[in-house]
Each structure stands twice: as C-alpha cells, then as structure tokens.
Amino acid sequence: MRIHQIFFHIFIPLCMIYLNIIINVATCHRLDHQQFLLLHLKDSLLFNPATSKKLVYWNQSSDCCQWNGVTCSKGGVIGLDLSEEFIFGGLDNSSLFELEYLQRLNLAYNDFNSSIPVNFGKLKSLRYLNLSNAGFHGQIPNEISHLTDLTTLDLSTPLTSQPILKLQNPNIAMFLQNLAKITELYLDGVMVSAEGKEWCHALSSLQNLEVLSMSSCNISGPIDSSLATLEKLAIVRLSLNDISSSVPEFFANFSNLNVLEISSCSLNGLFPKGIFQLQTLKVLDISNNKDLHGVLPNFLPHAALHTMNLSKTDFSGKLPGSISNLTQLVQLDLSFNRFTGPLPSFKMVKNLRYLSISNNNLTGVITTTHFEGLENLLYINLGDNYLSGNIPMSLFTLLSLQELTLSHNGLNGLLYELTNASSSKLELI
C-alpha cells in the first residue's frame, strides 16, 4: 500500500516535471532554430530599409515571436506577414521554405518580378497563402497544388500587369483537383484561358468554396450548370471576362450570396428576377452588358442591398415604388437604360450617397418629397430624361449634396435663384 502511495505522490509528479522540462527545452530549441531561419531570411531578402516597417526591426536581441509580422503558437512560427515590405528579390532558395510549421503566409504587395518559386510546395502546413500583387509572373507552379490544407489562396495580380501570371500548364482542372479544402479563391488577373465547361467543372470540385474571385481571367462562357453545386458561395466576382451567355437562373439559389459582380462580360438574355430578391445580397454589379435585358422586381422589405449598378445594360419598364424598401442602399446606378415612367420616392433610403438614373426615358415631375431628408446624399444625376415641371427648391437644401445634374430635361427654374439657394459646395450641371 505504501509503495503505491509513494509511486502516486512522488514518482509520477517527478516524471511530469521531467517531461515538462524536456518539452520546454525542445520548444526553446525549436524557436531558437526558427529565429535563426527568420534572421537568415531577412539577410537574403532584398528590400529598402527606409520603407520597411517589419523586416528592418528584426534582430537577434529580441524574441522572434514579438517581431512585427511574426505569429507563434506552441513554440513554433505559424504565421508570417511580409506584405507591403517592398521586397524586390532574394526569395528563391531562401530559408523561408524551411519554416515547416508555417500555416499563414502573406507576401502581398511586393515587387519580386520573378516566377513563383517551386519551393512553396515544401510548406505543407499552409492553410492561408497570399501572393497577390507581388510582382510574380509566368506559369503558376504545380507545386502549389500540393498544399492540400489550403483554405485561402490569393494569386491575384493587377489587371494591367505585364508580364502576366498564367494558369495553363497545369490548367485550372489539374491545379485545383487536390485543393478540396479551399474556401476562398482569388485569381483576378491570372491568365486562365478556359471555356465555360472546363473552369466550371474544375471549380465544382471545391464544395467548401465561399469566395470565387476570377475577374479578367480570359475565361469564356457559357456558365455551366456544374457551378450550381457550390451552395456555400457568398462572393462571386467574374467581371471583365468574355462570358457571352445568359446569367443562369441557379444564381438565385445561392442563399448565402453577398456579392455578385459580373460587369463587362458580354452577358445577354433575360436577367433572373430572383437574384434581386436574395435577402443576403449586398452588392450587385451587372453594368456594361448592353445585351442583358430585364425589369426590376418588387423589392422585399429588409433587403440588404448596399450597392446596385445596372448602368449600360438594357433594362426597361417602370422603377417600382418598392425601391424604397432598399433602406440599406448607398449607391444606385441605373444610367443608360430604357426605364420609363415617373421617378419613385427615395426618402426612405436614408443611407443613399450616390444616385444616377441619367440617360433613360423617365417622365413626370420631381416633387419636394422625392429626396426629402436624405442628409448623406452627395451626387444626383437625372440628366437626359424627359422630366418636366419646376425644379423643387428643396433639392438645394440637401446638406451633403455636391453635384446635381438635371440637364437635357424639360425642367423649369431660374438658374441664379437655384444657385443662390444651394450650399456653397454644390456644383449644378
């Protein structure tokens, strides 16, 4: 009995103490080694110390876990953020690729002016990788596709970038086939060069995908039905691609959709009404699609729409009075369409800052209540319509209004009187 008591009260606690000592020694040794790797990385990278806010302060006399841009956990460096450090070389074969515990890496907004090193494939623990706007060009290496724990991948480049970053060999299907955990994918400006069925099928393997951002990727349409399986999509950005097809009805089934940006895509056909009525939708931009037709629906109460841009499409019909239900709306652009009928009241849209309904076929008068109480409104453009009657003086008492365009209508009003009634910062066109 006494032996058991001695064992439990003395021997086991001593073992635990000894084990903790071993763990702490191992942890310290591991951190010392990683600090050495980080300092070696600093020495190999080419950057301007005068503009650096992170690397320039790394030194041997302080704990690397306290350095700006470094995140540690359980004795290992798990995060490294060297974005906006104006690094312009020294990445290839650097000690960066020996940081085996790294889970998050951000090298965005640098100027490497090189291809993406194949050694990124060594960082097997990575979950977040951001190489956006970092000056990389050429073919994206297949080794990136071996990072099977990735949940966020951002390889986007400036849309005017030359030379370009390409995803052609491997193509998008080969590249994504092992990245099943991806929830956020940003490839804006990357030359993907794939037809609708190819890129849609490739993306359909990413069943956890929430953010799809592929503007200006040289992809074409039509948008394949295989994309409908991505039920978790919250953000879709496909602008500046030659889709040249209709917008699929199944987009209205994405019940989590917050952002849909498909401007300048040569879209055609009838735009699905159901998309307007998605209660989660905050940003809708379908502008610059001159063959895209549609009418506005009756908007439901408590809609979340913050920005709606239908400029330079081919929408027609009347503007519904239910537009006043869009109480969260900040920016509304319906210019260069074929809308008819009277101007609806916007007085319930209290957050509205930008409104353009120019170059349509609106008729009727502007009343004193149309814009009543809109204290945040900065810009109104109602030019090139068929509005008539007197210009209400109340327009010129809107405190924040900076630009008002009413030209090319049938409106009446003495310009000098209106100018005198306006605030000093208002420009009247």
C-alpha distance (Angstrom), angle and dihedral (degrees) to the residues before:
residue distance angle dihedral
M1 . . .
R2 3.81 . .
I3 3.80 90.3 .
H4 3.81 90.0 55.6
Q5 3.81 90.9 49.0
I6 3.81 91.8 49.7
F7 3.81 89.7 48.3
F8 3.81 94.7 51.2
H9 3.81 98.3 38.3
I10 3.80 101.5 39.7
F11 3.78 114.3 13.2
I12 3.84 99.2 46.4
P13 3.85 94.8 47.5
L14 3.82 89.1 49.1
C15 3.80 89.4 51.7
M16 3.81 91.0 50.4
I17 3.81 91.8 50.6
Y18 3.79 90.6 48.8
L19 3.82 91.0 48.1
N20 3.82 91.9 50.7
I21 3.79 90.1 50.3
I22 3.80 90.3 52.2
I23 3.83 91.3 47.9
N24 3.81 92.9 47.8
V25 3.79 92.4 47.7
A26 3.80 90.1 49.1
T27 3.82 90.9 47.0
C28 3.81 92.8 49.8
H29 3.78 91.2 46.8
R30 3.81 90.3 50.0
L31 3.80 92.5 49.3
D32 3.81 91.8 46.2
H33 3.78 89.0 54.0
Q34 3.80 92.6 47.6
Q35 3.80 91.2 48.0
F36 3.79 87.2 53.5
L37 3.82 89.5 50.9
L38 3.81 91.8 49.9
L39 3.80 92.8 49.8
H40 3.79 89.4 47.8
L41 3.82 88.1 50.6
K42 3.80 90.7 51.8
D43 3.80 90.4 51.4
S44 3.80 92.9 50.9
L45 3.83 98.1 45.9
L46 3.79 119.5 89.3
F47 3.80 111.2 -136.4
N48 3.77 140.8 139.4
P49 3.82 110.0 -101.1
A50 3.81 89.8 -158.4
T51 3.81 92.0 64.6
S52 3.82 99.1 31.8
K53 3.80 117.6 110.5
K54 3.80 97.3 177.4
L55 3.80 118.5 21.1
V56 3.79 94.5 46.0
Y57 3.82 90.8 63.6
W58 3.81 97.2 50.1
N59 3.81 110.4 110.0
Q60 3.79 142.4 154.3
S61 3.82 94.7 -109.1
S62 3.82 96.3 68.6
D63 3.80 135.9 57.2
C64 3.80 110.1 -93.3
C65 3.81 90.1 -138.3
Q66 3.81 87.5 67.0
W67 3.79 94.4 52.2
N68 3.79 118.6 112.9
G69 3.80 108.6 -102.9
V70 3.82 95.7 22.6
T71 3.81 125.2 105.5
C72 3.81 122.6 -171.1
S73 3.78 133.6 -169.7
K74 3.80 130.2 177.4
G75 3.76 92.4 -8.0
G76 3.78 97.9 -49.3
V77 3.80 136.6 99.1
I78 3.80 103.4 -114.5
G79 3.80 101.3 162.6
L80 3.79 134.6 44.5
D81 3.81 123.7 179.0
L82 3.80 113.8 -176.9
S83 3.80 96.0 153.9
E84 3.80 118.7 144.8
E85 3.81 93.1 14.2
F86 3.83 92.1 125.9
I87 3.81 90.6 -126.0
F88 3.80 111.0 176.4
G89 3.80 104.7 179.0
G90 3.77 150.6 -20.8
L91 3.80 97.8 89.1
D92 3.82 99.9 114.5
N93 3.81 113.1 95.4
S94 3.81 91.0 -3.2
S95 3.80 124.3 146.7
L96 3.81 89.0 -102.3
F97 3.79 88.2 91.4
E98 3.81 92.1 57.5
L99 3.83 93.1 63.2
E100 3.79 91.8 103.8
Y101 3.83 97.1 176.4
L102 3.81 94.7 54.0
Q103 3.82 112.5 131.4
R104 3.82 101.1 165.4
L105 3.80 125.7 39.4
N106 3.80 125.7 174.7
L107 3.81 119.4 -178.0
A108 3.82 96.2 154.5
Y109 3.79 123.4 146.1
N110 3.77 100.0 23.3
D111 3.80 130.3 120.2
F112 3.80 108.3 -122.0
N113 3.82 93.5 148.8
S114 3.80 91.9 -161.2
S115 3.77 142.4 93.9
I116 3.80 118.5 -79.6
P117 3.83 108.0 -89.1
V118 3.80 114.6 -113.8
N119 3.81 87.9 -137.0
F120 3.80 90.1 81.7
G121 3.79 83.8 83.5
K122 3.82 88.7 71.3
L123 3.81 92.8 66.7
K124 3.80 93.6 85.2
S125 3.82 95.2 165.7
L126 3.81 94.9 59.4
R127 3.79 116.2 128.0
Y128 3.81 97.9 163.9
L129 3.81 123.4 39.4
N130 3.80 122.3 173.7
L131 3.81 117.0 -179.8
S132 3.81 95.3 151.9
N133 3.80 122.7 146.4
A134 3.80 90.1 -2.9
G135 3.80 99.5 128.8
F136 3.80 97.1 -101.3
H137 3.79 118.8 149.2
G138 3.79 141.4 168.8
Q139 3.80 127.3 48.3
I140 3.81 117.5 -13.9
P141 3.82 104.2 -120.4
N142 3.78 119.0 -113.9
E143 3.82 88.3 -130.1
I144 3.83 89.3 79.1
S145 3.80 87.8 65.7
H146 3.82 89.3 61.2
L147 3.82 90.3 68.7
T148 3.78 92.3 94.7
D149 3.82 96.1 171.5
L150 3.80 93.3 61.6
T151 3.79 115.1 127.3
T152 3.83 97.2 167.9
L153 3.80 124.4 37.9
D154 3.80 121.6 174.5
L155 3.80 116.8 -179.7
S156 3.80 96.3 149.6
T157 3.79 120.1 144.9
P158 3.82 134.6 -165.0
L159 3.80 108.1 -77.3
T160 3.81 90.5 -124.8
S161 3.80 94.9 45.7
Q162 3.80 119.2 139.1
P163 2.98 127.1 -139.5
I164 3.78 94.8 33.3
L165 3.78 136.2 -134.8
K166 3.81 112.8 -119.9
L167 3.79 137.7 -158.4
Q168 3.78 102.1 -169.7
N169 3.81 108.0 108.1
P170 2.97 102.0 56.4
N171 3.77 90.2 27.7
I172 3.79 122.6 -145.7
A173 3.82 93.9 -89.0
M174 3.81 94.0 53.6
F175 3.79 91.9 41.6
L176 3.81 96.1 53.8
Q177 3.80 100.6 37.4
N178 3.83 94.4 94.8
L179 3.81 98.0 36.0
A180 3.79 97.5 84.3
K181 3.82 94.2 144.3
I182 3.81 94.9 61.1
T183 3.81 113.5 127.0
E184 3.82 98.4 165.8
L185 3.81 123.6 39.1
Y186 3.82 122.7 178.5
L187 3.80 117.1 -178.4
D188 3.82 100.6 149.4
G189 3.80 111.8 157.9
V190 3.82 93.5 9.6
M191 3.81 112.7 130.4
V192 3.81 100.9 -120.3
S193 3.82 97.3 156.3
A194 3.80 100.2 -167.7
E195 3.79 135.8 141.6
G196 3.79 123.4 -119.6
K197 3.78 99.8 -94.4
E198 3.81 92.6 45.8
W199 3.81 99.8 51.4
C200 3.80 94.5 36.0
H201 3.82 92.5 51.7
A202 3.80 90.6 47.2
L203 3.81 91.7 52.2
S204 3.80 93.2 45.3
S205 3.81 88.9 71.8
L206 3.83 88.7 66.7
Q207 3.79 97.3 79.7
N208 3.82 93.0 169.1
L209 3.81 93.7 54.1
E210 3.81 114.3 136.4
V211 3.82 102.1 159.2
L212 3.81 122.3 44.4
S213 3.80 114.0 177.3
M214 3.81 114.8 171.4
S215 3.80 107.0 143.4
S216 3.81 116.8 160.7
C217 3.81 95.5 7.2
N218 3.81 98.2 136.1
I219 3.80 90.8 -114.4
S220 3.79 121.1 148.4
G221 3.78 137.1 -156.5
P222 2.86 173.6 -81.5
I223 3.80 97.8 92.4
D224 3.79 103.8 -123.6
S225 3.81 124.0 -130.9
S226 3.82 90.0 -122.8
L227 3.81 86.6 80.2
A228 3.82 88.7 66.6
T229 3.81 90.2 77.6
L230 3.82 91.3 69.6
E231 3.78 93.1 90.7
K232 3.82 95.1 162.9
L233 3.81 95.0 62.4
A234 3.80 111.7 134.3
I235 3.82 101.7 161.6
V236 3.81 125.1 36.4
R237 3.81 120.1 177.8
L238 3.80 116.1 173.8
S239 3.82 101.8 144.5
L240 3.81 123.1 146.0
N241 3.80 96.1 30.7
D242 3.80 126.1 119.3
I243 3.81 96.4 -118.0
S244 3.84 92.1 152.7
S245 3.81 95.0 -174.6
S246 3.79 141.2 86.8
V247 3.79 125.7 -74.3
P248 3.82 107.7 -101.6
E249 3.80 118.3 -115.2
F250 3.81 89.5 -132.9
F251 3.82 90.3 73.8
A252 3.81 85.2 77.5
N253 3.83 88.2 61.7
F254 3.81 93.9 62.3
S255 3.79 94.3 103.6
N256 3.82 93.5 -176.2
L257 3.81 96.1 50.3
N258 3.83 112.7 137.6
V259 3.81 101.9 160.1
L260 3.80 130.5 30.5
E261 3.81 115.3 175.9
I262 3.80 114.9 171.8
S263 3.81 102.5 145.3
S264 3.81 123.4 151.1
C265 3.81 94.4 16.4
S266 3.83 100.5 126.0
L267 3.80 87.9 -114.7
N268 3.79 118.9 175.9
G269 3.78 141.9 179.2
L270 3.79 128.2 48.4
F271 3.80 117.7 -27.7
P272 3.84 110.6 -129.8
K273 3.82 110.9 -106.9
G274 3.78 91.4 -150.9
I275 3.81 91.8 70.9
F276 3.81 90.5 65.3
Q277 3.79 89.7 55.7
L278 3.79 98.6 53.5
Q279 3.79 102.5 124.0
T280 3.81 92.6 -148.8
L281 3.82 96.5 51.8
K282 3.82 113.5 116.0
V283 3.82 104.2 160.9
L284 3.81 125.4 36.5
D285 3.80 119.3 173.8
I286 3.80 117.5 169.8
S287 3.81 96.0 146.4
N288 3.81 126.4 144.4
N289 3.80 96.4 33.3
K290 3.80 100.9 120.7
D291 3.82 95.5 -177.3
L292 3.80 95.5 50.1
H293 3.81 110.3 108.6
G294 3.77 132.8 -166.4
V295 3.77 150.2 121.5
L296 3.77 128.8 -120.3
P297 3.82 115.3 -104.7
N298 3.77 128.9 -141.1
F299 3.78 101.9 -79.4
L300 3.79 116.7 -130.2
P301 3.81 122.1 -125.1
H302 3.82 117.9 -96.6
A303 3.81 93.4 26.5
A304 3.81 113.9 168.9
L305 3.84 97.7 -143.5
H306 3.79 110.8 141.1
T307 3.82 100.6 165.4
M308 3.80 128.1 23.1
N309 3.80 121.0 177.4
L310 3.81 118.6 179.0
S311 3.80 95.3 152.6
K312 3.82 117.6 150.0
T313 3.78 96.9 10.2
D314 3.80 125.9 115.1
F315 3.80 102.2 -105.4
S316 3.79 118.1 149.2
G317 3.80 142.5 172.5
K318 3.78 129.3 69.3
L319 3.77 126.6 -38.4
P320 3.83 104.0 -112.5
G321 3.79 120.2 -122.8
S322 3.80 86.3 -132.3
I323 3.81 87.7 76.1
S324 3.81 82.3 92.4
N325 3.83 86.6 71.8
L326 3.81 88.6 70.8
T327 3.78 91.2 87.5
Q328 3.83 93.6 157.4
L329 3.81 93.6 55.1
V330 3.82 115.7 127.8
Q331 3.81 102.0 163.6
L332 3.81 127.4 30.8
D333 3.80 122.6 174.7
L334 3.80 117.2 176.8
S335 3.81 96.1 151.4
F336 3.82 124.9 142.3
N337 3.80 98.1 25.5
R338 3.81 135.2 109.1
F339 3.80 101.4 -103.0
T340 3.80 114.7 154.0
G341 3.79 138.7 -171.3
P342 3.79 130.7 45.0
L343 3.78 129.1 -25.2
P344 3.83 110.9 -98.6
S345 3.79 121.9 -132.4
F346 3.79 116.9 -93.7
K347 3.79 97.5 -176.8
M348 3.82 93.0 112.0
V349 3.81 91.8 52.8
K350 3.81 92.4 84.9
N351 3.83 96.9 168.4
L352 3.81 95.3 54.3
R353 3.83 112.9 131.2
Y354 3.81 104.5 159.1
L355 3.82 126.6 37.5
S356 3.80 126.7 171.5
I357 3.80 123.2 169.7
S358 3.80 96.0 150.5
N359 3.81 124.7 144.1
N360 3.79 97.7 31.2
N361 3.81 134.2 110.9
L362 3.81 100.2 -102.2
T363 3.80 117.4 155.4
G364 3.79 136.8 -173.4
V365 3.78 131.7 52.7
I366 3.78 137.2 -51.8
T367 3.79 107.8 -121.7
T368 3.79 130.3 -157.7
T369 3.82 90.1 -107.6
H370 3.82 100.0 51.7
F371 3.81 93.0 90.0
E372 3.78 100.1 15.1
G373 3.81 114.9 155.3
L374 3.82 96.5 1.8
E375 3.79 95.8 142.7
N376 3.83 94.7 166.0
L377 3.80 96.8 53.2
L378 3.83 111.3 122.8
Y379 3.80 104.1 165.0
I380 3.81 135.3 31.5
N381 3.80 124.0 176.0
L382 3.80 116.3 179.6
G383 3.81 94.9 149.6
D384 3.81 125.0 139.1
N385 3.80 98.9 29.9
Y386 3.81 133.8 108.6
L387 3.79 98.9 -103.5
S388 3.80 116.7 148.9
G389 3.79 142.4 -176.9
N390 3.77 129.6 55.8
I391 3.77 123.8 -28.6
P392 3.82 104.4 -115.9
M393 3.81 114.1 -121.7
S394 3.81 88.9 -140.2
L395 3.82 88.8 76.3
F396 3.78 89.1 68.7
T397 3.76 94.6 53.8
L398 3.81 94.4 63.3
L399 3.79 100.1 120.2
S400 3.82 100.1 -145.6
L401 3.80 99.4 37.1
Q402 3.82 111.8 126.9
E403 3.79 104.3 164.6
L404 3.80 130.0 29.2
T405 3.82 121.8 178.5
L406 3.81 118.0 -171.1
S407 3.81 100.1 147.9
H408 3.80 124.8 137.8
N409 3.80 97.0 29.6
G410 3.80 132.3 106.6
L411 3.80 94.3 -104.6
N412 3.79 126.0 143.3
G413 3.81 128.7 -144.6
L414 3.77 141.3 114.2
L415 3.78 107.0 -100.5
Y416 3.82 96.2 -148.8
E417 3.81 91.5 52.3
L418 3.78 91.8 49.0
T419 3.79 92.4 47.5
N420 3.79 91.7 50.7
A421 3.81 90.3 50.8
S422 3.79 93.6 51.4
S423 3.77 130.5 87.4
S424 3.81 116.0 -95.7
K425 3.81 92.6 -110.8
L426 3.83 95.8 55.2
E427 3.78 118.4 109.3
L428 3.79 112.0 -157.3
I429 3.79 118.3 -154.8
